[in-house]
Amino acid sequence: MKYKNILLVNDINDDAETFVLVLNAINNKIKSSVESSALEALKKLQDSRLSPDIIFLDYNMLYLDGTGFLKLLRDIKGLKRIPVVLYSRNSGLMLEEAITKFKRVKFLKKSANFSKLFKSLQKIIMCEKRI
């Protein structure tokens, strides 16, 4: 398992709860943290209160969207190498631009279907090669 400490930044409670349940089903030794505010997540990352191996980021959030979060994250020394997976229901031009513009960024489509999300997350978390 390549990723053992995971941060989810997502402002929708139901999505976050499903995500954490799936992570626990994949491996109950995975440490997960959930932040409902991108701004608060950045503050905690910068203050070293969070130190994830990978970040799953809801692209469409209030106050700071995925592109804004990535720009700020990549400017913080020591955090620019953390892989990020944009986690959204919709794909589109803005997401594609963010994925190509920033290094170490991938995309995962949100799913309320437990088994689909399980397979997708397992593929990312258990992969042999880091993003």
TABEL-V746585 format. One record per pair of residues at least 12 apart in sequence whose C-alpha atoms are under 7 Angstrom apart, sorted by sequence separation. I is the first residue (numbers start at 1). GAP is how many residues later the second one is. D is the distance in Angstrom with one decimal. If there is no record, write none. Layout:
I,GAP,D  I,GAP,D
This chain:
84,20,6.4  85,20,5.6  86,20,6.1  87,20,6.1  88,20,6.7  89,20,5.4  83,21,4.9  84,21,4.9  85,21,4.7  86,21,4.7  87,21,5.0  88,21,5.2  89,21,4.8  83,22,6.0  84,22,6.5  85,22,5.2  86,22,6.1  87,22,5.8  88,22,5.2  85,23,6.4  87,23,6.0  5,25,6.0  6,25,6.2  7,25,5.8  8,25,6.2  9,25,5.9  10,25,6.3  11,25,4.2  39,25,6.9  4,26,4.8  5,26,4.8  6,26,4.8  7,26,4.8  8,26,4.8  9,26,4.8  10,26,5.0  11,26,6.3  38,26,6.3  4,27,6.1  5,27,5.9  6,27,6.3  7,27,5.8  8,27,6.3  9,27,5.7  10,27,7.0  57,27,6.9  59,27,5.8  104,27,5.6  9,28,6.7  54,28,5.8  55,28,6.4  56,28,5.8  57,28,6.1  58,28,6.0  59,28,6.1  9,29,6.2  53,29,6.4  54,29,5.1  55,29,4.7  56,29,4.7  57,29,4.9  58,29,4.7  59,29,5.8  54,30,5.9  55,30,6.2  56,30,5.9  57,30,5.3  58,30,5.6  38,31,6.7  42,31,7.0  56,31,6.0  67,31,6.0  9,32,7.0  7,45,5.7  6,46,5.1  5,47,4.9  6,47,6.0  7,47,6.5  8,47,5.9  9,47,6.2  10,47,6.4  5,48,5.3  6,48,5.4  7,48,4.8  8,48,4.7  9,48,4.9  10,48,5.1  83,48,5.9  4,49,6.7  6,49,6.0  7,49,6.2  8,49,6.0  9,49,6.0  3,50,5.6  11,50,6.6  3,51,6.6  22,92,6.9  22,96,5.6  26,96,6.5  3,122,5.3  2,123,6.0  1,124,6.2  2,124,5.8  1,125,4.5  2,125,6.5  1,126,6.8  2,126,6.7  2,128,6.7
